[in-house]
Amino acid sequence: MAKFVLTGGRFLEGSVTISGAKNSTLALMVASSLGKGDVFLTNVPLNSDVYTMADILRSIGVRVDISDEGVCINGADLNNYQPPYELIRKIRASFYTAGLLLARLGQAEVALPGGDEIGSRPVDFHMKGFQSLGADVAVEHGLMIAKSSGLKGSNFYINRASVGTTVNVILA
């Protein structure tokens, strides 16, 4: 691992280019899939989670093109409400596809998410959020299954902060 050794008495100067935030990028990739035209994201950190999210989106019919300049996403051909279990289990942010699929296809069958070592972070808030919008939601065999013939805006309260729930309910 590289390190910097700084000796006092000297001023630091110069510039550093920092890539975008991974967690924001993953949410933006899914949100970009809501539309039916090209969305180009720049300053994208090209890490394994971004590539995994690209694979997940491709598996449900979204066009994703990754280059050094950024990521181009087009959701016009989104057509599959069942992203592959083995991909969803890789990263927690993959669960955002539930909100996307409910919004665009009216149904979602999404594996319960994995992806980190933080510990148990259940999806019950996500489910309650979808229910508040009018979806029928259940968990069966490791999948969250949600269906709706039409979602409607509502007031929704959760008793602790949950960025993931907020993102998912906004997507739906």
TORLO-258604 format. One line per 3 residues: number of its first residue (from 1); their letters; for each residue y, z, x of N, C-alpha, C. Coordinates in nm, 3 decimals. Layout:
NUM = A = Y:Z:X:Y:Z:X:Y:Z:X ~ ...
***
This chain:
1 = MAK = -0.118:0.000:0.085:0.000:0.000:0.000:0.123:0.000:0.089 ~ 0.223:-0.082:0.054:0.346:-0.091:0.130:0.432:0.032:0.103 ~ 0.515:0.066:0.200:0.607:0.177:0.179:0.738:0.147:0.250
4 = FVL = 0.842:0.212:0.205:0.973:0.202:0.267:1.003:0.335:0.333 ~ 1.050:0.331:0.455:1.093:0.452:0.524:1.244:0.441:0.540 ~ 1.317:0.535:0.483:1.462:0.534:0.488:1.510:0.643:0.582
7 = TGG = 1.597:0.606:0.671:1.658:0.702:0.762:1.803:0.718:0.719 ~ 1.846:0.841:0.699:1.980:0.868:0.649:2.091:0.812:0.736 ~ 2.209:0.807:0.676:2.326:0.761:0.750:2.351:0.612:0.742
10 = RFL = 2.267:0.540:0.673:2.287:0.395:0.657:2.294:0.362:0.508 ~ 2.382:0.269:0.476:2.394:0.226:0.337:2.288:0.122:0.305 ~ 2.233:0.132:0.186:2.140:0.031:0.139:2.219:-0.080:0.071
13 = EGS = 2.180:-0.201:0.094:2.242:-0.312:0.023:2.142:-0.423:0.006 ~ 2.168:-0.510:-0.087:2.078:-0.620:-0.116:2.043:-0.620:-0.263 ~ 1.946:-0.698:-0.296:1.904:-0.706:-0.436:1.753:-0.712:-0.445
16 = VTI = 1.705:-0.670:-0.558:1.562:-0.671:-0.587:1.545:-0.735:-0.724 ~ 1.452:-0.826:-0.736:1.422:-0.885:-0.866:1.305:-0.809:-0.927 ~ 1.325:-0.761:-1.047:1.223:-0.681:-1.115:1.175:-0.759:-1.237
19 = SGA = 1.043:-0.766:-1.253:0.989:-0.837:-1.369:1.011:-0.755:-1.496 ~ 0.994:-0.819:-1.609:1.012:-0.754:-1.738:0.909:-0.644:-1.762 ~ 0.930:-0.569:-1.866:0.843:-0.458:-1.901:0.718:-0.508:-1.973
22 = KNS = 0.602:-0.465:-1.924:0.474:-0.511:-1.980:0.462:-0.478:-2.128 ~ 0.489:-0.354:-2.167:0.468:-0.315:-2.306:0.558:-0.392:-2.402 ~ 0.681:-0.415:-2.363:0.771:-0.496:-2.446:0.722:-0.640:-2.453
25 = TLA = 0.677:-0.692:-2.340:0.628:-0.830:-2.336:0.511:-0.849:-2.431 ~ 0.417:-0.756:-2.433:0.299:-0.769:-2.519:0.340:-0.772:-2.666 ~ 0.431:-0.684:-2.706:0.479:-0.684:-2.844:0.553:-0.813:-2.876
28 = LMV = 0.633:-0.862:-2.782:0.708:-0.987:-2.805:0.615:-1.108:-2.813 ~ 0.507:-1.106:-2.738:0.410:-1.216:-2.747:0.352:-1.225:-2.888 ~ 0.316:-1.110:-2.943:0.260:-1.109:-3.079:0.367:-1.147:-3.181
31 = ASS = 0.486:-1.089:-3.167:0.595:-1.121:-3.260:0.629:-1.270:-3.256 ~ 0.623:-1.330:-3.139:0.653:-1.473:-3.125:0.551:-1.559:-3.199 ~ 0.434:-1.504:-3.223:0.327:-1.577:-3.292:0.349:-1.583:-3.443
34 = LGK = 0.443:-1.505:-3.494:0.474:-1.510:-3.637:0.531:-1.645:-3.677 ~ 0.605:-1.708:-3.588:0.671:-1.834:-3.618:0.580:-1.954:-3.599 ~ 0.630:-2.068:-3.644:0.552:-2.192:-3.635:0.616:-2.291:-3.539
37 = GDV = 0.705:-2.243:-3.454:0.768:-2.326:-3.353:0.752:-2.262:-3.216 ~ 0.798:-2.333:-3.114:0.789:-2.281:-2.977:0.886:-2.166:-2.955 ~ 0.836:-2.060:-2.894:0.917:-1.947:-2.849:0.890:-1.933:-2.701
40 = FLT = 0.995:-1.930:-2.619:0.978:-1.921:-2.475:1.029:-1.786:-2.426 ~ 0.939:-1.708:-2.368:0.973:-1.577:-2.313:0.988:-1.590:-2.161 ~ 1.096:-1.535:-2.108:1.118:-1.538:-1.963:1.111:-1.396:-1.908
43 = NVP = 1.110:-1.387:-1.777:1.103:-1.258:-1.707:0.978:-1.179:-1.749 ~ 0.869:-1.251:-1.764:0.742:-1.194:-1.808:0.662:-1.148:-1.687 ~ 0.614:-1.022:-1.688:0.528:-0.979:-1.578:0.389:-1.042:-1.595
46 = LNS = 0.351:-1.123:-1.501:0.222:-1.194:-1.513:0.110:-1.105:-1.460 ~ 0.073:-1.006:-1.541:-0.034:-0.914:-1.504:-0.155:-0.934:-1.596 ~ -0.260:-0.858:-1.571:-0.385:-0.879:-1.645:-0.368:-0.855:-1.795
49 = DVY = -0.283:-0.761:-1.836:-0.264:-0.736:-1.979:-0.198:-0.856:-2.047 ~ -0.104:-0.920:-1.981:-0.039:-1.039:-2.038:-0.140:-1.152:-2.053 ~ -0.226:-1.170:-1.952:-0.329:-1.274:-1.962:-0.431:-1.241:-2.071
52 = TMA = -0.465:-1.113:-2.085:-0.558:-1.073:-2.192:-0.495:-1.098:-2.329 ~ -0.368:-1.062:-2.346:-0.302:-1.087:-2.475:-0.297:-1.237:-2.503 ~ -0.273:-1.317:-2.400:-0.273:-1.463:-2.419:-0.410:-1.509:-2.469
55 = DIL = -0.517:-1.456:-2.411:-0.653:-1.492:-2.455:-0.677:-1.450:-2.600 ~ -0.630:-1.332:-2.636:-0.646:-1.284:-2.774:-0.573:-1.377:-2.871 ~ -0.450:-1.409:-2.838:-0.372:-1.496:-2.927:-0.435:-1.635:-2.938
58 = RSI = -0.482:-1.688:-2.827:-0.550:-1.819:-2.831:-0.673:-1.813:-2.922 ~ -0.744:-1.699:-2.919:-0.866:-1.687:-2.998:-0.840:-1.691:-3.148 ~ -0.718:-1.667:-3.189:-0.685:-1.671:-3.332:-0.602:-1.794:-3.367
61 = GVR = -0.593:-1.888:-3.274:-0.530:-2.016:-3.303:-0.388:-2.034:-3.254 ~ -0.334:-1.936:-3.183:-0.198:-1.945:-3.131:-0.199:-2.022:-3.000 ~ -0.104:-2.113:-2.983:-0.092:-2.184:-2.856:-0.012:-2.097:-2.760
64 = VDI = -0.068:-2.071:-2.642:-0.001:-1.992:-2.540:-0.010:-2.067:-2.408 ~ 0.105:-2.097:-2.351:0.112:-2.164:-2.221:0.186:-2.071:-2.125 ~ 0.119:-2.038:-2.013:0.178:-1.949:-1.914:0.211:-2.029:-1.789
67 = SDE = 0.333:-2.007:-1.739:0.375:-2.070:-1.614:0.456:-1.968:-1.534 ~ 0.496:-2.006:-1.415:0.580:-1.917:-1.334:0.715:-1.892:-1.400 ~ 0.758:-1.982:-1.486:0.888:-1.968:-1.553:0.882:-1.874:-1.673
70 = GVC = 0.764:-1.854:-1.731:0.752:-1.768:-1.848:0.633:-1.804:-1.934 ~ 0.640:-1.765:-2.059:0.530:-1.787:-2.154:0.587:-1.858:-2.277 ~ 0.522:-1.968:-2.315:0.559:-2.042:-2.437:0.452:-2.015:-2.542
73 = ING = 0.497:-1.973:-2.660:0.406:-1.935:-2.768:0.442:-2.012:-2.894 ~ 0.339:-2.060:-2.964:0.359:-2.130:-3.090:0.247:-2.089:-3.186 ~ 0.285:-2.026:-3.296:0.187:-1.976:-3.392:0.156:-2.071:-3.507
76 = ADL = 0.196:-2.197:-3.496:0.178:-2.292:-3.608:0.032:-2.304:-3.652 ~ -0.061:-2.297:-3.558:-0.202:-2.318:-3.591:-0.282:-2.188:-3.601 ~ -0.215:-2.075:-3.614:-0.284:-1.947:-3.631:-0.377:-1.959:-3.751
79 = NNY = -0.507:-1.928:-3.732:-0.602:-1.955:-3.840:-0.722:-1.860:-3.845 ~ -0.728:-1.762:-3.759:-0.847:-1.678:-3.750:-0.806:-1.532:-3.763 ~ -0.853:-1.464:-3.866:-0.816:-1.324:-3.888:-0.911:-1.226:-3.818
82 = QPP = -1.001:-1.277:-3.732:-1.098:-1.192:-3.663:-1.093:-1.215:-3.512 ~ -0.996:-1.155:-3.442:-0.996:-1.169:-3.296:-1.120:-1.104:-3.236 ~ -1.170:-1.156:-3.124:-1.294:-1.106:-3.066:-1.287:-0.958:-3.025
85 = YEL = -1.388:-0.886:-3.065:-1.400:-0.744:-3.037:-1.382:-0.715:-2.888 ~ -1.449:-0.792:-2.803:-1.448:-0.763:-2.659:-1.309:-0.780:-2.598 ~ -1.226:-0.866:-2.655:-1.089:-0.880:-2.605:-0.999:-0.769:-2.658
88 = IRK = -1.011:-0.738:-2.786:-0.928:-0.635:-2.848:-0.949:-0.500:-2.779 ~ -1.071:-0.472:-2.740:-1.102:-0.343:-2.677:-1.041:-0.328:-2.538 ~ -0.993:-0.437:-2.478:-0.941:-0.431:-2.342:-0.803:-0.368:-2.331
91 = IRA = -0.716:-0.393:-2.427:-0.579:-0.340:-2.419:-0.535:-0.285:-2.554 ~ -0.467:-0.173:-2.549:-0.424:-0.106:-2.671:-0.328:-0.192:-2.754 ~ -0.238:-0.264:-2.688:-0.138:-0.345:-2.759:-0.202:-0.457:-2.841
94 = SFY = -0.329:-0.484:-2.817:-0.397:-0.589:-2.894:-0.400:-0.556:-3.042 ~ -0.386:-0.430:-3.076:-0.390:-0.390:-3.217:-0.270:-0.444:-3.294 ~ -0.165:-0.486:-3.223:-0.051:-0.549:-3.290:-0.093:-0.675:-3.366
97 = TAG = -0.205:-0.733:-3.328:-0.250:-0.852:-3.400:-0.281:-0.821:-3.546 ~ -0.309:-0.694:-3.578:-0.336:-0.658:-3.717:-0.214:-0.687:-3.805 ~ -0.097:-0.645:-3.761:0.025:-0.672:-3.837:0.054:-0.820:-3.847
100 = LLL = 0.036:-0.891:-3.736:0.056:-1.036:-3.733:-0.035:-1.105:-3.835 ~ -0.163:-1.072:-3.831:-0.261:-1.138:-3.918:-0.238:-1.105:-4.065 ~ -0.202:-0.981:-4.094:-0.170:-0.945:-4.233:-0.050:-1.027:-4.282
103 = ARL = 0.051:-1.040:-4.197:0.171:-1.113:-4.237:0.143:-1.261:-4.259 ~ 0.068:-1.322:-4.170:0.049:-1.467:-4.174:-0.070:-1.510:-4.259 ~ -0.181:-1.435:-4.254:-0.303:-1.479:-4.321:-0.342:-1.391:-4.440
106 = GQA = -0.276:-1.278:-4.457:-0.309:-1.189:-4.568:-0.432:-1.105:-4.546 ~ -0.489:-1.113:-4.428:-0.605:-1.029:-4.396:-0.621:-1.017:-4.245 ~ -0.686:-0.909:-4.205:-0.712:-0.885:-4.063:-0.838:-0.802:-4.050
109 = EVA = -0.922:-0.840:-3.955:-1.037:-0.759:-3.915:-1.026:-0.743:-3.765 ~ -0.976:-0.627:-3.725:-0.941:-0.605:-3.585:-1.013:-0.481:-3.533 ~ -1.077:-0.495:-3.418:-1.147:-0.382:-3.356:-1.049:-0.269:-3.327
112 = LPG = -1.098:-0.147:-3.336:-1.015:-0.034:-3.298:-0.983:-0.048:-3.150 ~ -0.859:-0.024:-3.112:-0.814:-0.058:-2.977:-0.866:0.035:-2.869 ~ -0.867:-0.017:-2.749:-0.900:0.060:-2.630:-0.787:0.042:-2.532
115 = GDE = -0.821:0.041:-2.403:-0.724:-0.003:-2.305:-0.659:0.100:-2.218 ~ -0.668:0.228:-2.247:-0.604:0.322:-2.156:-0.677:0.455:-2.151 ~ -0.632:0.539:-2.060:-0.697:0.667:-2.036:-0.617:0.784:-2.094
118 = IGS = -0.521:0.756:-2.179:-0.434:0.861:-2.230:-0.509:0.953:-2.325 ~ -0.614:0.905:-2.384:-0.691:0.988:-2.475:-0.689:0.929:-2.615 ~ -0.739:1.005:-2.708:-0.751:0.958:-2.845:-0.613:0.935:-2.906
121 = RPV = -0.591:0.815:-2.948:-0.468:0.782:-3.020:-0.511:0.701:-3.142 ~ -0.541:0.770:-3.250:-0.597:0.702:-3.367:-0.498:0.606:-3.431 ~ -0.550:0.520:-3.515:-0.468:0.417:-3.581:-0.436:0.454:-3.725
124 = DFH = -0.452:0.580:-3.762:-0.428:0.618:-3.900:-0.284:0.593:-3.944 ~ -0.186:0.609:-3.855:-0.048:0.580:-3.892:-0.029:0.431:-3.921 ~ -0.093:0.347:-3.841:-0.087:0.202:-3.864:-0.144:0.172:-4.004
127 = MKG = -0.259:0.231:-4.032:-0.325:0.206:-4.160:-0.237:0.252:-4.277 ~ -0.178:0.370:-4.265:-0.090:0.420:-4.372:0.032:0.330:-4.389 ~ 0.082:0.279:-4.277:0.194:0.186:-4.285:0.157:0.059:-4.359
130 = FQS = 0.041:0.002:-4.327:-0.005:-0.119:-4.397:-0.027:-0.090:-4.546 ~ -0.084:0.027:-4.575:-0.105:0.064:-4.715:0.028:0.077:-4.789 ~ 0.129:0.132:-4.721:0.260:0.147:-4.786:0.322:0.011:-4.819
133 = LGA = 0.281:-0.094:-4.747:0.330:-0.229:-4.774:0.247:-0.301:-4.881 ~ 0.137:-0.237:-4.924:0.055:-0.295:-5.030:-0.081:-0.347:-4.988 ~ -0.121:-0.324:-4.865:-0.251:-0.372:-4.818:-0.361:-0.272:-4.853
136 = DVA = -0.480:-0.324:-4.876:-0.600:-0.242:-4.887:-0.657:-0.232:-4.746 ~ -0.683:-0.109:-4.700:-0.721:-0.088:-4.560:-0.841:0.006:-4.553 ~ -0.936:-0.028:-4.467:-1.053:0.058:-4.443:-1.099:0.039:-4.299
139 = VEH = -1.177:0.134:-4.252:-1.242:0.122:-4.121:-1.391:0.111:-4.146 ~ -1.452:0.004:-4.093:-1.595:-0.017:-4.107:-1.652:-0.070:-3.976 ~ -1.753:-0.003:-3.925:-1.826:-0.050:-3.807:-1.734:-0.079:-3.689
142 = GLM = -1.637:0.009:-3.664:-1.547:-0.008:-3.551:-1.437:-0.109:-3.571 ~ -1.420:-0.156:-3.694:-1.314:-0.252:-3.725:-1.219:-0.194:-3.829 ~ -1.091:-0.221:-3.814:-0.997:-0.194:-3.921:-0.989:-0.322:-4.003
145 = IAK = -1.021:-0.311:-4.130:-1.020:-0.426:-4.220:-0.906:-0.407:-4.319 ~ -0.816:-0.503:-4.321:-0.700:-0.496:-4.410:-0.686:-0.628:-4.485 ~ -0.654:-0.617:-4.614:-0.634:-0.736:-4.697:-0.516:-0.712:-4.789
148 = SSG = -0.447:-0.821:-4.818:-0.335:-0.812:-4.911:-0.310:-0.947:-4.974 ~ -0.275:-0.944:-5.102:-0.236:-1.068:-5.168:-0.085:-1.086:-5.163 ~ -0.018:-0.993:-5.100:0.127:-1.002:-5.084:0.184:-0.868:-5.043
151 = LKG = 0.241:-0.862:-4.926:0.301:-0.738:-4.877:0.444:-0.726:-4.928 ~ 0.486:-0.602:-4.952:0.622:-0.576:-4.998:0.681:-0.463:-4.916 ~ 0.809:-0.475:-4.884:0.878:-0.371:-4.809:0.871:-0.237:-4.880
154 = SNF = 0.872:-0.130:-4.803:0.866:0.003:-4.863:0.926:0.104:-4.765 ~ 0.946:0.224:-4.814:0.983:0.334:-4.726:0.854:0.397:-4.676 ~ 0.854:0.429:-4.549:0.732:0.481:-4.487:0.772:0.589:-4.389
157 = YIN = 0.705:0.703:-4.395:0.737:0.815:-4.307:0.612:0.858:-4.232 ~ 0.626:0.877:-4.101:0.519:0.938:-4.022:0.577:1.062:-3.956 ~ 0.492:1.160:-3.933:0.542:1.289:-3.887:0.552:1.304:-3.736
160 = RAS = 0.533:1.196:-3.662:0.560:1.198:-3.518:0.592:1.056:-3.474 ~ 0.657:1.046:-3.362:0.698:0.914:-3.312:0.575:0.830:-3.278 ~ 0.578:0.705:-3.316:0.472:0.611:-3.281:0.532:0.472:-3.268
163 = VGT = 0.557:0.433:-3.145:0.612:0.300:-3.120:0.517:0.193:-3.172 ~ 0.388:0.210:-3.145:0.289:0.112:-3.189:0.287:0.092:-3.339 ~ 0.293:0.201:-3.414:0.296:0.191:-3.559:0.422:0.120:-3.605
166 = TVN = 0.534:0.156:-3.545:0.660:0.091:-3.581:0.652:-0.059:-3.559 ~ 0.604:-0.101:-3.443:0.591:-0.243:-3.413:0.499:-0.311:-3.514 ~ 0.383:-0.251:-3.538:0.283:-0.313:-3.624:0.331:-0.328:-3.768
169 = VIL = 0.398:-0.226:-3.820:0.446:-0.233:-3.958:0.560:-0.334:-3.969 ~ 0.646:-0.342:-3.869:0.752:-0.444:-3.870:0.691:-0.584:-3.865 ~ 0.588:-0.603:-3.783:0.521:-0.733:-3.776:0.464:-0.774:-3.911
172 = A = 0.403:-0.677:-3.982:0.342:-0.708:-4.112:0.449:-0.741:-4.214
***
